[in-house]
Amino acid sequence: MTRRLILMRHAKSSWGAADLSDHDRPLNARGRSSANALGAWLRARGYMPDEVLCSTAVRTQETAEGLALAAPVTLLDTLYHAGPEAMMQALRGASGRCVLMLGHNPGIAEFAYDLAATPPVHPRFAVYPTGATMVADLPINDWAQAEERSAEVVDFVIPREIMA
């Protein structure tokens, strides 16, 4: 049996309000459009999560909203600027068959690299720009069994590739 992980960096955020903390920064217009496009891409490809694990930052929550998916969203403080270890711990506590995890760089880029048995041949994978999304299958029955270098990358996309 396998479990599917959709690992997404939040969409493009706004730096316009100097009085906002990093945690409270919202998406900008491009970020909202990217989130909508990523949601449409996920639906078109049949990559439908049944659970979403999301950082508590405003920009990750707005990305999740923009995806317009039916899956319940669990907000986790531990995913705010999390490193790969914290992300793995959160993933190991998941229960869905297909889990979407929304986080931040540099941790999400490192986590994607650590998980992939073979990283995708994509010029932006190592950078994991805003909105970057990896879809990967892990050969496990339960998320508690997730290990590094075990994920088979099924797809990888950045918003620029799917926006009209």
MIKOLLUM-785515 format. One line per field, with one value per residue (C-alpha): residue number from 1; x, y, z. Coordinates in Angstrom, 2 decimals, always signed. Layout:
% residues N
i: c(NUM	...)
x: c(X	...)
y: c(Y	...)
z: c(Z	...)
***
This chain:
% residues 164
i: c(1	2	3	4	5	6	7	8	9	10	11	12	13	14	15	16	17	18	19	20	21	22	23	24	25	26	27	28	29	30	31	32	33	34	35	36	37	38	39	40	41	42	43	44	45	46	47	48	49	50	51	52	53	54	55	56	57	58	59	60	61	62	63	64	65	66	67	68	69	70	71	72	73	74	75	76	77	78	79	80	81	82	83	84	85	86	87	88	89	90	91	92	93	94	95	96	97	98	99	100	101	102	103	104	105	106	107	108	109	110	111	112	113	114	115	116	117	118	119	120	121	122	123	124	125	126	127	128	129	130	131	132	133	134	135	136	137	138	139	140	141	142	143	144	145	146	147	148	149	150	151	152	153	154	155	156	157	158	159	160	161	162	163	164)
x: c(+0.00	+1.09	+0.40	+0.52	+2.08	+1.54	+4.25	+3.53	+5.26	+2.85	+2.03	+3.64	+3.14	+2.97	+5.76	+3.69	+2.81	+5.95	+3.96	+2.95	+4.93	+6.28	+3.62	+0.83	+1.88	-0.95	-0.75	-0.37	-2.54	-0.14	-0.14	-3.94	-3.97	-1.26	-3.20	-6.31	-4.28	-2.62	-6.02	-7.29	-4.11	-4.54	-8.18	-7.39	-4.67	-6.76	-4.37	-7.07	-5.92	-8.16	-6.14	-4.26	-1.52	-0.87	+1.41	-0.44	+1.01	-1.56	+0.03	-0.17	-3.77	-4.69	-2.94	-5.03	-8.20	-7.26	-6.80	-10.52	-10.19	-12.75	-10.21	-10.19	-7.30	-5.33	-3.30	+0.01	+2.23	+5.09	+4.99	+5.68	+9.24	+9.73	+12.84	+12.77	+12.72	+9.62	+7.94	+8.63	+7.24	+4.05	+3.73	+4.16	+1.13	-1.10	-4.01	-5.18	-4.29	-3.35	-1.92	-1.20	+1.40	+1.74	+4.90	+7.80	+11.34	+14.03	+12.56	+10.12	+12.81	+15.08	+12.23	+11.31	+14.92	+15.28	+12.11	+12.67	+14.36	+15.34	+14.73	+12.84	+14.81	+13.47	+15.58	+13.57	+13.29	+16.31	+15.08	+11.42	+9.99	+6.69	+3.86	+6.23	+4.39	+5.75	+3.45	+5.08	+4.09	+5.58	+5.51	+3.97	+0.72	+0.88	+2.50	+4.37	+6.50	+7.61	+11.36	+13.84	+14.75	+11.63	+9.28	+8.76	+8.15	+5.07	+4.90	+6.46	+5.17	+5.63	+2.78	+4.44	+4.10	+0.33	-0.90	-2.49)
y: c(+0.00	+3.58	+6.98	+10.17	+13.43	+16.79	+19.10	+22.76	+26.00	+28.87	+31.16	+34.60	+36.86	+40.59	+42.67	+45.87	+46.44	+47.10	+46.98	+43.32	+40.52	+37.82	+35.44	+37.86	+38.62	+37.86	+36.75	+39.38	+39.40	+37.11	+34.72	+34.53	+33.81	+31.16	+29.44	+29.32	+27.92	+25.31	+24.18	+23.82	+21.91	+19.52	+18.85	+18.40	+15.85	+14.01	+14.87	+15.28	+15.34	+14.11	+15.93	+19.25	+20.06	+23.79	+26.26	+28.84	+31.75	+33.90	+33.28	+29.48	+29.65	+31.93	+29.54	+26.66	+28.73	+29.67	+26.02	+25.54	+21.88	+19.92	+18.41	+19.51	+21.79	+21.28	+24.31	+23.44	+26.00	+23.51	+23.98	+27.73	+28.00	+24.32	+22.40	+18.93	+17.15	+19.00	+18.47	+14.73	+14.60	+16.36	+14.04	+10.95	+12.09	+12.40	+10.07	+10.71	+8.56	+11.69	+14.52	+18.07	+19.83	+23.61	+25.24	+27.62	+27.76	+26.82	+23.89	+22.71	+22.62	+20.62	+18.28	+17.66	+16.88	+14.61	+12.66	+12.06	+8.79	+10.58	+14.33	+15.42	+16.83	+20.37	+23.54	+25.04	+22.01	+22.87	+26.46	+25.48	+28.89	+30.15	+27.82	+24.99	+21.69	+18.16	+15.15	+11.96	+8.41	+6.65	+2.82	+2.73	+1.70	+4.35	+7.79	+6.73	+4.60	+7.57	+7.69	+9.82	+8.90	+6.72	+8.92	+8.40	+11.81	+11.67	+15.34	+18.72	+22.10	+25.79	+28.29	+30.01	+26.76	+26.48	+30.08	+31.48)
z: c(+0.00	-0.50	+0.96	-1.09	+0.08	-1.56	-0.26	-1.05	-0.19	+0.45	-2.46	-2.91	+0.10	+0.51	+1.99	+1.74	+5.40	+7.45	+10.69	+10.22	+11.80	+9.50	+10.82	+9.85	+6.27	+3.79	+0.19	-2.48	-5.64	-7.49	-4.54	-4.50	-8.23	-7.79	-5.00	-7.19	-10.11	-7.90	-6.61	-10.18	-11.11	-8.18	-9.11	-12.82	-12.01	-9.43	-6.59	-3.97	-0.35	+2.41	+5.06	+5.06	+7.58	+7.50	+9.23	+11.31	+9.29	+7.51	+4.11	+4.44	+5.63	+2.72	+0.34	+1.72	+1.31	-2.25	-3.21	-2.51	-1.60	+0.41	+2.83	+6.47	+7.43	+10.65	+11.70	+13.34	+15.08	+14.67	+10.88	+11.05	+9.69	+10.51	+9.60	+8.04	+11.42	+12.64	+9.27	+9.44	+12.96	+11.83	+8.84	+11.00	+12.98	+9.89	+9.28	+5.70	+2.70	+0.76	+2.87	+1.72	+3.85	+3.55	+4.85	+4.39	+3.04	+3.70	+5.64	+3.01	+0.30	+2.58	+3.55	-0.10	-0.94	+2.11	+1.28	-2.42	-3.35	-6.56	-6.80	-9.90	-12.81	-12.55	-12.51	-9.61	-7.33	-5.16	-4.71	-4.08	-4.98	-3.61	-4.61	-5.53	-5.18	-5.07	-5.28	-4.03	-3.11	-0.11	+0.10	+3.58	+5.27	+7.97	+8.10	+11.23	+8.86	+6.72	+6.16	+4.28	+0.71	+0.37	-1.66	-5.37	-6.91	-9.12	-10.09	-9.41	-10.50	-9.86	-10.37	-13.34	-15.34	-14.89	-14.89	-18.00)
***
